[in-house]
Amino acid sequence: MAGGAREVLTLQLGHFAGFVGAHWWNQQDAALREPTDAKETPGELCPDVLYRTGRTLHGQETYTPRLILMDLKGSLNSLKQEGGLYRDTQRDAAIAWEGKLTTHTEELHPKNSYLQDLLSAEGVLCSDGVWRVQSIPSGKGPAPLTTATPPKPRIPTAGSIQVWSDFLRVHLHPRSICMIQKYNHDGEASRLEAFGQGESILKEPRYQEELEDRLHFYVEECDYLQGFQILCDLHDGFSGLGAKASELLRDEYTGRGIVTWGLLPGPYSLRQEPQKNIYRLLNTAFGLVHLSAHSSLVCPLSLGGSLGLRPEPPVHFPHLHYDATLPFHCSAILATALDTVTVPYRLRSSPVSMVHLADMLNFSGKKVVTAGATIPFPLVPNQSLPDALVQLGGATPWTPLSACGDTSGTRCFAQSVVLRGLNRACHTSQLPPGTPVSSVLHACTTGEEVLARYLEQQQPGARSSSHLLLTPCKVAPPYPHLFSSLSQQGSVLDSPPTGAAVDSIPVLGALCSSSSLDRTLGNLAKELTKVDLRRWASFMEAGVEQGDLEELLHELRSLAQCYQGGDSLVS
């Protein structure tokens, strides 16, 4: 179906998923707020794929993410579970009791300085009790304020970020947040640390019915629901909750796409956290196998070099400086990659849906894919796309983001590639007539042809789909300061800039069905053979037995075999 909203419902499951999701929604919000000329054609991406319109109790129009998120008790800090847009200040008047009444008010967690600045910049709580927010220039969102706009809010410091809601600038619908009260986010007691614990949550009528009720609320208002994207922690018990949620979606919404992003925070240290490493290994393995059984497509996302126990250094980006121990930094990079690789099913006019994307990538049972990105895409001022691609040489043009180790010498069976944020003027070489061309890329007449020819050169015979967009990726505050020697629009400079901070960047992102997964999944199975499940009480208490581990090993090896036979075909 070309055109129309083709709605997607997002599920965020877990605390690190909350970090990635907060950056993701902040980037969508920044794109919405980009000033547009009414005479211009609509943007390339359709925000209605991810957002829904609504109205508050006071009649104020809203534009909020089509989102259900689940996290643990103590993970919200100053954010209210019901959000701030729909609060009803008249609720106290509805109390029928006429006798003596004592009100107990829970002490609120103080907002950090960034959130305080954000509130002053974006809205006020008016005398009538209604929270009024400034309008979004695209026409989405509530009515504008008549007061002048205060200065832009500062970027939060990494030290001020404790939970993902500390830097979320997007207002959520009251049905978005679902808190799991039986487990604690922080502390050593009542931790959600095992796959089976997460599975058991959605076996409880309370949580299952709550999730189903929220699903029905969002789904029933959709005109053309193309599917669900799940952002799910892989390293803890949310791995099991995600697997159970994907099973529920598959059973209840047959034919809809289910694209799952399995998220892992920064690299672990064997010496510092040996117990968490074992749990991470088990949860990741159980999660990948069960999620791939119920999803249309599964992609692990991590800045680590390996899914196994052996610690590997975090991945490197030439123009990024980040701290791999900070979820605030790691999640920003993963959200930027996610914002790019999901472009095909978010385009305003495109035949590609979640189901089509999955069918293109997961043929022959290959439902697990890898991701990679070049952040930012290294284009210097006045350079053409053919020049930039030729300069990259024959190496893989993106940094791997699925903890599959070194991908050199591996084969790509199928790939979906998106390059965004380049001006149309630099798409081709623009050589004067009669000038000899230095490569086949310089002879192409469109940017789309340049990208397609380049991918064909890189992976001959691979099933390939590519998209070239003018729209860049937004990295405005509260995105952290990670970039060096970039212009405001993300071009690579010879020296540090003296002007404004980086506002947007070009990004190259890819999803690949790769033979590297044969080695990655096989090594994961080898490491699991050394684990004695009886030593890990949380798994045993949740009903996972040694026989389940043996079955998992068999399924992991079978999944790895789907990716065999590719390395020898690489020239």
FIVEX-618058 format. One record per residue: residue in one letter; x, y, z of N, C-alpha, C, O in turn. Coordinates in steps of 0.2 Angstrom, whole numbers, plus 5000, padded with zeros to 4 digits. Each point is the difference from the previous one (the first is absolute). Layout:
<sites>
AXYZXYZXYZXYZ ...
</sites>
This chain:
<sites>
M500449945000499650065000500450065000500450015005 A499650034990500450064999499650065003499450014997 G500850035007499650055003499649985006500049945002 G499750115002499749985006500549995006500650004998 A499150005008500450005005500449945001500650005002 R499149944997500349935001500350005007500649995001 E498950015004500250015007500549955003499949944998 V500550085006500449955004499950015007500050065003 L500049895001499950015008500749975003500249954998 T500150095006500649995003499949975007499750035004 L500749924998500049975006500850015003500449984997 Q499650065009500750005003500049965006499650025005 L500849934996500049965005500749995003500549974998 G499650075008500650005004500350075001499850044996 H500749965008500250075002500550024995500050064998 F500549904999500450034995499650014993500150054997 A499449915002499550024995499750065001499950044995 G500049985011499750075002500550054998499850064997 F500949935004500550054998500050014992500050054998 V500049894999500050014992499450034998500050044995 G499449945008499450034998499950075001499750044996 A500649995010500050075001500350044995499850054998 H500849925000500450044995499649994993500050054996 W499849905003499649994994499450044999499950044995 W499749975010499450055000500250075000499750044997 N500949975007500250074999500250024993499950064998 Q500449894999500250024993499450014995500050044996 Q499549925005499450004997499750075001499750044996 D500349985010499750075003500450054996499750054998 A501049955002500450054997499850014993500050054997 A499949894999499850004993499350044999499950034995 L499749955010499350034999500050085001499750044997 R500849985007500150075002500450044995500050065000 E500249914995500450034994499550054997499549974997 P500750095002499550054996500049984993500549984997 T498950025000499849984993499650064997499650035003 D500649974991499650054996499349974997500049944998 A499550095003499349984999500049984992499649964998 K500850074998500049994993500349944998500049974994 E500550005011500449954998499649935000499550005004 T500749954993499749945000500149965007500650025003 P499049944999500149975007500749965000500349984995 G500050015011500649975001500049934998499549974998 E501150005001500149934997499749955005499849954998 L500350065009499849965005499350025003499850065000 C499749895001499450015002499949995008500149955002 P499950115002499949995007499449965002500149985006 D499450024991499449975002500149925000499649975003 V500950014994500249935001500149985007499849955003 L500550105001500249995007499650035005500049985006 Y499750084992499650045004499249994999499849984995 R499950045010499250005000499850075002500350035005 T499149994993499750075002499549985005499749955000 G500250105005499549995005499850065003500150064997 R499549945009499850065003499949995007499849955002 T500450105002500050005007499350005003499650024996 L500449985010499350015004499850074999499450015001 H501050034998499850074999500050024992499950064999 G500149904997499950014993500650024996500050024994 Q500649985009500650024997500349944996500049945002 E500150074991500349954996500749985002500450045002 T499749904997500749975002500249964994499649974996 Y501150025004500349954995500549965003500650035002 T499349915000500449965005500249944996499749974996 P500950005007500249944997499549945001499749995005 R500249974989499649945001500549945003500349974997 L499750045010500549965004499749975006499550025003 I500749924998499949965007500749995003500449964996 L499850065010500649985003499949975006499650025004 M500949934998499949975006500750005004500549994996 D499550035010500650015004499949985007499449995002 L501150015002499949985007499950055005500150064998 K499649935008499950045005500750045002500549975001 G499450104999500550045002500450034994500650025001 S499249974993500350024994499850064997500350024995 L499250025007499850064997500250065003500050054996 N500349955010500250065003499450065000499549985003 S500650074994499550065000499449994995499650045001 L500549914995499549994995499449965003500149955003 K499350084996499449975003499849944995500150014994 Q499649945009499849944996499550024995500049974994 E499550075008499550024995500250064996499650024996 G501050005004500250064996499850075003499750005005 G500450054991499850075002499550034996499750055002 L500149924992499550044996499349995002499650044998 Y500249915005499349985001499850005007499549985002 R500950065002499950005008499350045000499950054997 D499749935008499450035001500050035007499949965005 T500150104996500050045006499450005004499950025005 Q499549964991499450005004499849935003499549995003 R501049974997499849935003499950005007499649965002 D500750095002499850005007499350025001499749985005 A500050064991499350025001499549944999499450015002 A500849944995499649944999499949965006499649955000 I500850065005500049965006499350015004499850065001 A499849895000499350015003500050005007499650025003 W501049965000500050005008500050075003500450044997 E499149975007499950075003500450005007500050065003 G500249895000500350005006500750035000500350024995 K500149965011500750035000500449964995500049944999 L500450094997500449974995500850025001500150065001 T500349894999500750015001500349984993499949944998 T500550104999500449994994500749995001500350045003 H500049904995500749985000500350014993499849974995 T500650075005500450024993500749975000500450025005 E499749944990500749975000500550064998499850044995 E500849965008500550054998500249984993500249954998 L499850114998500249994993500850004999500350035004 H499949934992500850004998500150074997499750024995 P500850015007500250074997500249994993500449964998 K499450094997500250004993500750035000500250045004 N500249934992500750024999500050074996499450024997 S501150015003500050074997499850004992499750054998 Y500549904999499849994993499250004999499850044996 L499949925008499350004999499750065003499450024997 Q500850025008499850065002500050054994499650044999 D501049964998500150054994499549984994499750054997 L500249895002499649974995499250035001499750024996 L500149975010499350025002499950074999499550024997 S501050025005499950084999500150014993499750064998 A500649904998500150024993499449984996499850034994 E499849925008499549974996499350015002499549984997 G500450045009499350015003500050025007500550015003 V498850004999499950025007499449975002499549984996 L500450015011499449985003499650065001500150045005 C499349974992499650065000499650005006499949945003 S499850114998499550015006499449955000499849995005 D500049994989499549965000500249925001499649964999 G501050035002500349945001500149964994500249945001 V499850094994500249974993500750014998500350065000 W500149894999500750004997499950024993499849964996 R500550105002500050024993500750004998500550035003 V499649944991500649994997500050044993499550014997 Q501150015001500150044994499949954994500149945001 S499650094994499849964994500749984996500550035001 I499449924995500549974996500050044993499450004998 P501150024999499950044994499749964994499750044996 S500349905004499749964995499250005001499749984995 G500150055010499250005001499849955005499450005001 K501049955001499849955004500150025007500450055002 G499249935003500150015007499550065002499550024996 P500550005010499550045003500150074998500450024997 A499150025006500050074998500650045003500249985005 P500050074991500650045002499950045006499450025001 L501149995003500050055005500050074997500350014995 T499550045009500050074998500650035003500250064998 T500149915006500650035004500749994995500049964996 A500550085005500649994996500349945002500049975006 T500450004990500449945001500650015004500450044998 P499749935008500650015004500649974996499949964995 P500750055007500649974997499949925000499749975003 K500750004992500049934999500349975006500550035003 P499249914999500349965006500749984999500249994994 R500250005011500749985000500049924998499549975001 I501050014997500149934999500249975007500450025004 P499249924998500149975007500749975000500349984995 T500050035011500749975001499949925001499549985003 A501049984996499949935001499949995007499749955002 G500650095003499949985007499350025002499849975005 S499850074992499450015002499549954997499450005002 I500849964994499549954997500149935004500549975001 Q498950025003500049935004499549954996500249945000 V499350094997499549954997499850044993500250064999 W499549904997499950034993499550065000500050044996 S499549965009499650055000500350075002499750054999 D500949955003500450065002500150044994500250065001 F499849924993500150044994499549994995500150024994 L499349955007499549994995499650075000499850025005 R500250004989499750074998499349994997499750054999 V500049895000499449994997499549985005500149965005 H499350074994499449985004499749934998499949994994 L500049975011499749944999499249995001499850045005 H499949924992499349995001499949965007500549965002 P499050055002499949965006500049934999500149965005 R499850014990500049934999500649974997500149944999 S500450105001500749984998500449965005500349954999 I499750085007500549975005499649955005499550015002 C500849934998499849945004500549985005500549984997 M499450035009500549995005500049935003499449975001 I501149994999500049935003500250015008500650015001 Q499049985003500150025007500349945004500350025006 K499749924992500349955003500849995000500349975004 Y500050074992500750004999500350085001499650044998 N501049965005500350075001500550014994500349964998 H499750115000500550024995500750005003500449984997 D499650055010500750005003500049965006499549985003 G501150015000500149965006500249934998499949984994 E500249985011500249934999499449955001500149944998 A499450085005499449965001499550014995499950054997 S499749895002499550004995500250034993499750044997 R500849935000500250024994499749964994500049935001 L499950094994499749974994500749984996500250034995 E500149915006500649994997500049934996500649994997 A498949985003500049934996499450004995499550035001 F500649944993499649994995499349975002499550034998 G500549925006499449975002499650055005499450005000 Q500950045004499650055004499650054995499450015002 G500950014993499750054995499449964997499550034999 E500649914999499549964997499450005004499450004998 S500749985009499549995004499650065002499450005002 I500850064996499750075002499350004995499550015003 L500649974991499450004995499649945001499549994996 K500749965008499549955002499650025005499549965001 E500650095003499650025005499450044997500150054996 P499349945006499450034997500050085000499850034996 R500549995010500050075001500450044994499750054997 Y500949935002500450034995499849984993500050044995 Q499849905004499849984993499450044998499950024994 E499649995011499450034998500150084999499750034996 E500849995008500250074999500350024994499950054996 L500649905001500350014994499549994994500050044996 E499549915005499649994994499550065000499850024994 D500050015012499550065000500450064996499650034996 R501049985005500450064997500149984993499950054996 L500249895002500149984993499350024996500050034995 H499549955008499350014997499950074999499750024995 F500450025010499950075000500450034994499750044996 Y500949955003500450034994499849974993499950034995 V500049905005499949964994499350024997500050014994 E499550005010499450014997499950064997499550014996 E500950045006499950074997500450014993500050054997 C500449895001500450004994499649994994499649965000 D500650074995499749994993500349944997499749964997 Y501050045003500449954997500649995004500550034999 L499449925005500649985005500449954996499849954999 Q500850085000500549954997500449965004500249954998 G499850075009500349955004500350035007499850065002 F500649915001500350025007500850004999500349954998 Q500050105005500750005002500149995007499750045004 I500749914998500149995007500850025002500449974997 L499650075007500750025003500149965007499650025004 C500849934996500049965006500749995002500549984996 D499650025011500649995003500249924999499549965001 L501150024997500149934999500449985006500049945001 H500350105003500549985005499749985007500349975004 D499150044997499649995006499449964999499849974995 G499750035010499449965000499550034995499649974998 F500550095000499650034994500149964994499550014995 S501049955004500149964994499449955000499749994995 G500149985011499549965000499350034999499549974997 L500450095006499450044999499950024993499449994998 G501150034999500050014992499849944996499650014996 A500749935006499849944996499349995001499649984995 K500150025011499349995002499650054996499449984998 A500850085002499650064997499949984992499550014997 S501149975000500049994993499649944998499750004995 E500349955010499549944999499350025000499649984996 L500250075009499350025000499850044994499549994997 L501050055001499850044993500049964994499550014996 R500949945004499949954994499449975000499749994995 D500049985011499449975000499450044999499549984997 E500550085006499450044999500050054994499550024998 Y501149994999500050054994500349964995500650034997 T499249925000500349964995500050044994499650044998 G501049964998500150034994500350075001500250034995 R499949995011500350075001500749995001500249955003 G500250104996500849995001500150015007499750045003 I500849924999500350015007500850004999500349954999 V499950115002500850014999500250025007499850055003 T500749914999500250005007500850025000500449984997 W499750075007500750035001500249985007499850035005 G500749924996500249975006500650055002500550004997 L499450035009500550065002500549975006499749975004 L500950054995500549985005500450065002500250044995 P499849985011500450065002500849994999500249954997 G500250105005500750004999500349935002499849965004 P500850034993500449945001500149995008500150045004 Y499949894998500149995007500749975001500449994995 S499850015011500749985002499949935004499650005005 L500849954993499949945003500350005007499749975005 R500850074997500250015007499550045004500049985006 Q499750074992499650045004499349975001499750005005 E500049964990499349985000500049934998499649994995 P500749965007500049934998499349975000499849974995 Q499850055010499349975001499650034995499649964997 K500450105002499650044995500149974993499650004995 N501149995004500249974993499649934999499849994994 I500249975010499749944999499250014999499749974995 Y500050075009499350014999499950034993499549994996 R501050065002499950034994500149954994499650004995 L500849955006500149954995499449964999499749994994 L500049995012499449955000499450044997499749984996 N500250085006499450044998500150024993499549994996 T501150025001500050024993499949944996499650014995 A500749935007499849944996499349985000499749994994 F500050015012499349985000499650054996499549994996 G500750085005499650054996500049994993499550014997 L501149995000500149994993499649944997499750014995 V500349945008499749944998499250015000499749984995 H500150045011499250015000499850054996499450004998 L500950065002499850064997500049984992499550034997 S501049945001500049984992499449954999499850004994 A500049965010499449964999499450034999499549984997 H500450085006499450045000500050064996499450034999 S501250005000500050064996500149994993500249954997 S499750104999500150004993500850014998500249984996 L500150065009500750024999500350015007499650045004 V501049944998500350025006500750024999500449974996 C499850095007500650034999500350025007499750045003 P500949934999500350025006500450074999500350004994 L499650045010500450075000500450015006499849995006 S500950024993500450015005500650034998500250004994 L500250045010500650034998500649965003500650014999 G499349935003500549955002500249964994499750004995 G500949975006500349964994499849935000500149964995 S499550015010499849935001499449995004499950045005 L499749914993499549985005500249955005499649995005 G501049984995500249955004500350035007499950065001 L500449905002500350025007500750034999500250055005 R500249944990500650034999499950084999499750024995 P500650025009499950074999500350034994500649984999 E499150064997500350034994499950075000499550035003 P501050014995499950075000499450034996499849974995 P499950095007499550024997500250024993500550024998 V499049994997500150024994500250074999499950045005 H500549984990500350064999499750044994499949974995 F499950095006499850054995500550054999500150035005 P500149984989500650054999499850075003500450045002 H499049984997499850075002499550015006499750055001 L500449895003499650005006500449995006500549965000 H499450075006500349995006499549995005499750045002 Y500349895000499449995005500349955006500649974999 D499150035006500149965006499649945000499450005001 A500949944998499649944999499749975006499649965000 T500650075006499749985006499450045002499649995005 L500250064991499450055001499549984996500050004994 P499449975009499449994995499850064996499749994995 F500450075008499850064997500350014993499750024995 H501049965005500350014994499949944995499850014994 C500249935009499949944995499450004997499949984994 S499550035010499450004997499950064995499649994995 A500750065006499950054994500349984994499750014995 I500949955005500249984993499649944998499950004994 L499849965010499649954997499350024998499849984995 A500050085008499450034998500150034993499550004996 T501050035003500250034993500049954995499750014994 A500649935007500049954995499349974999499849994994 L499850005011499349985000499650054996499649984996 D500550085005499650054996500250004993499550024996 T501049955002500250004993499849934997499750004994 V500449955009499949934997499249995000499849964996 T499850075008499349994999499750054995499350005000 V501050044997499850044995499549974994499550034999 P500749914999499649974995499249995001499650014996 Y500349975010499250005002499750065003499550005002 R500950064998499750065002500050054995499850065001 L500349924993500050054994499350024999499549965001 R500450114997499450024998499649974994499449985000 S501050004995499849974994500549944999500550014997 S499349935004500449944999499749945000499549995005 P500649964991499749945000500349955006499749955001 V500850075002500349965005499750015007499950055003 S499949894999499749995007500449965004500549984998 M499450025009500449955004500049934998500549975000 V498950014997500049934998500449994993500449955000 H499650104996500450004994500850005002500449964997 L499750085007500750015002500349935003500549984999 A499149995006500249945003500049944994500549965001 D499150044995500049954994500650014996500349954998 M499950115001500650014996500649985003500549974997 L499650035010500649995004500049935003500549975001 N498950005000500149945004499849934996499749965003 F500450044991499949944996500449945002500650025003 S499249924996500449945002500150005007500549975003 G499050055001500049995007500550055004500149995006 K500250064991500450055003499650065003500050054997 K499749945008499650055003500450045005499850055002 V500849944999500550045004500450044995500349974996 V499850095005500450044996500550055004499950005006 T500650024991500450055003499950074998499750014995 A500550045009500050074998500750035000500449985003 G499650074993500650045000499950074998499450024997 A501050035005499950074998500650045000500549985003 T499550074993500650054999499750065003499650044997 I500649985009499850065004500550055002500449985004 P499750074992499650034994500349974994500649975000 F499050034995500349984993500550064998499950065000 P500849924999500550044999500050044994500449984995 L499350075004500050054994500250065002499850045004 V500849984992500350075001499650054996499749984995 P500350085007499750064996500249994992500650004999 N498950014997500150004993500249934997500250004994 Q499849955010500249934997499449974997499450015003 S500649954992499549964997499949935004500549985002 L498949994997499949945003500449954996500349955004 P499850054990500549954997500750005002500349955002 D499950124999500750015003500149975007500449965002 A499050055002500049975007500049935001500449975004 L499250004991500049925000500749974998500249955002 V500050084993500749974997500550015005500449965001 Q499650105003500550015005499949945006500549995003 L498949994998500049945005500349944998500249965005 G500050034989500349944998499649945000499450005000 G500949945000499749944999499749975007499749955000 A500550085006499849985006499250015001499750044997 T500149925008499250015002500050085002500350025004 P499250014993499950075001499750025007500050065001 W499849905003499750015006500349975006500349944999 T499650085007500249975006499549955002499450025001 P500849925001499549955002499750025007500450025004 L499049974996499650015007499649955002499550015004 S500749924995499649955002500549955004499849945001 A500850085002500449965004500249944997500049945003 C500150064990500249944996500850004999500249964996 G500250085007500750004999500250024993499650044997 D501049955001500250024993499649974995500049934999 T499750114996499649974995500450004993499749984995 S500950035005500450004994500049924997500149965004 G499950034990500049944997499349965001500049944998 T499550095004499449975000499550024994500150054997 R499449915002499650014994499350035003499749985005 C500150074991499350035001499549964996500150014994 F499449965008499549974996499550054998499850004994 A500050045010499550054998500150075005500249995005 Q499650064992500250075004499550054998499750014995 S500150035010499650064999500450065003500250005006 V500050054989500450055002499750074999499650014995 V500550035010499750074999500650055001500450005005 L499650054991500550055000499650075000499650014996 R500550035010499550065001500450065001500649995003 G499250074995500250065003500550034995500450055002 L499749934992500450034995499650054995499549984998 N500850085001499650044995500049974993500549974998 R499050054998499949974994500650024995500249964996 A500150105005500550024996500649955000500450004995 C499749975011500649965000499949924999500449965001 H499050034997499849934998500549974995500149945000 T500050104994500449974995500650054999500150055003 S500449924992500650045000500050074997500450045001 Q499149974994499950064997500650024996500250065000 L500149894996500550024996499850034994499549994997 P500950065000499950034994499949954994500449955000 P499250064995500049964994500749984997500450054999 G499749895000500649984997500649995004500549974998 T499450045009500549985005500049935001499549975002 P501150004998500149935001499849985008500150045004 V499549904997499849995006500549955003500349964997 S499850055010500549965003499749935003500449965002 S499050034998499749945002499349994998499750054997 V500049895003499349994998499550055004499550014997 L500750005009499550045004500050074998499550035000 H501150004997500050074997499650004994499850064998 A500049894999499650004994499350005001499650004995 C500249985011499250005002499750074999500350055001 T499149944997499650074999499650025006499750055000 T500149905005499750025006500349975006500449955000 G499450085006500349985006499849925002500449975002 E499050024996499749935001500449954996500249955003 E500050074991500449954996500749995003500349955000 V500050115002500750005003500049955006500449965001 L499150045004500049965006499849934998500449955003 A499250044992499949934998500649964997500149955001 R500250094994500649974997500649995005500349955000 Y499750095005500549995005499949945004500549965002 L498950035000499849945004500149944996500249955003 E499750054991500149944995500749995000500249945000 Q500250115000500849995000500249965006500449965000 Q499350075006500249975006499849935002500449965002 Q499050024996499749945001499749974994499450004999 P501049984996499749974994499649945001500149965004 G499350044993499549955001499550005006499649965000 A500650095004499550015006499450034998499950044996 R499649945007499350034999500050075004500150005006 S499850054990500150065003499450054999499850004994 S500150045011499550064999500350065003500450005005 S499650064992500350065002499550065000499650004995 H500550055009499650065000500550065002500449995004 L499550064992500450065001499550065001499650014997 L500550025009499650055003500450075001500550005001 L499150054998500350075001499950015008500550045002 T499149935001499850015007500649985004500249945000 P500250105004500549985005499749975006499450005001 C501149985003499849975007500150065005500650035000 K498949995004500150055005500449985006499849955003 V500650094999500449995006500050065004500550025004 A498950024997500050065004499949985007499949945002 P500250105003499949995007499449975001499450024997 P500549925008500649985004500449954998500349975004 Y499850024989500549964998500750025003500250065000 P500249895002500750025003500550034995499949984994 H500650065009500550024996500549944998500449995005 L499549984989500549954999500450014994500549964998 F499450094998500350014994500650055000500150045004 S500449944992500650054999500150024993499949964995 S500350105004500150034993499549994995500149984995 L499350045007499449994996499750074999500050045005 S499749984989499650065000499349995003499949955002 Q499750104998499450005003499549954996499649975004 Q500550024990499749954996500349934999499849964996 G500850035008500349945000500549984995500349955000 S499950104996500649994996500750005003500050035006 V500449934992500749995003500450064999500150024994 L500250015011500450064999500749985002500249955003 D500350094994500749995002500250025007500549975003 S499150085000500250025007499350015003499550004997 P500650005010499450015004499650064998500350054999 P499049945001499650064998500050065005500149985006 T499850084992499950055005499350035000499950045004 G499649934992499450035000499549955005500249985005 A499250024992499549965004500149935001500449974996 A499350005009500149925001499749974994499650024997 V500649915003499749964995499249995001499849985005 D499850034990499349995000499749944997499549975002 S500950014992499749944996500749974997500550044999 I499449904999500649974997499749954994499449975001 P501050024994499949944995500249945003500549995004 V499149964995500149935003499949954995499550004996 L500949955004500049944995499849945005500449995005 G499049984994499849945004499949944996499750014994 A500449935009499849944996499849945005500250005005 L499349964992499849945003500349944995499850014994 C500549945009500349954995499949935003500049995006 S499849974990500049925001500749984998500149994994 S500350005011500749994999500249935003499849975004 S500750004992500349945002500450015007500249955003 S499950114999500450015006499649975006500249985005 L499150014994499649985005500149925002499849985005 D500549994990500149935001500549995005500049965005 R500650084995500550005005499750035007500249975005 T499550084994499750035007499549965004500149995006 L499449984990499649965004500349935002499849975005 G500750014990500349935002500450015006500049965005 N500450104996500450015006499650015006500249985005 L499250054994499550015006499849935002500049995006 A499949964990499849935002500649975004499949965004 K500750054993500649975003500150025007500149965005 E499850114996500150025007499449985005500249995006 L499250004991499549975004500149935003499749985005 T500749984991500149935002500450005006500049955004 K500450114998500450005006499650025006500350015006 V499150014993499650035006499649955003499649964997 D500450035010499649965004499450045003500150045004 L499449944993499450045001499850005008499750045002 R500549905001499849995007500350065005499850005005 R500750034992500450055004499650075000500250045004 W499349974992499750064999499350005002499549984996 A500450045010499349985004499550044996499449975000 S500650094998499550034997499749974994499450004999 F501049964997499849964994499649945003499549994997 M500849985008499749945002499350015003499549974999 E500550085005499450025004499450024995499450005002 A500850034992499550024995499849944996499650014995 G500649935006499749944997500549984994499849964996 V500750075003500549984994500449955003500450005005 E499649944991500449945002500549984996500150034994 Q500449935007500549984996499849974993500350014995 G499149965005499849984994499850064995500149994994 D499750065009499850064996500750034997500050024994 L500549985010500750024997500249954995500350034995 E499649915005500249954995499650024993500350004995 E499150015006499550024994500350074997500050004994 L500150045011500350074997500649994996500150034995 L500449935007500649994997499849974993500450024995 H499249935005499849974993499750054995500250014994 E499450045009499750054996500550054998499950034994 L500549995010500650054998500449974995500150044995 R500149905005500449974995499649994993500350014995 S499149985006499649994994499950074996500050014994 L499950045011500050074997500750024997500050044995 A500549945008500750024997500149974994500350034995 Q499449915004500149964993499750044994500249994995 C499350055007499650034994500550054997499950024994 Y500750005009500450054998500749974997500550044999 Q499549905001500649964998500150014992499550014996 G501149985002500249994993500150074996500050004994 G500050055010500150064996500750035000500250034995 D500349955010500650035000500549984994500350044997 S499649905000500449984995499850034993500450004995 L499050035005499850034994500250074999499950044995 V500549995010500250075000500650004996500549975001 S499650084994500650004996500550055003500550014997 
</sites>
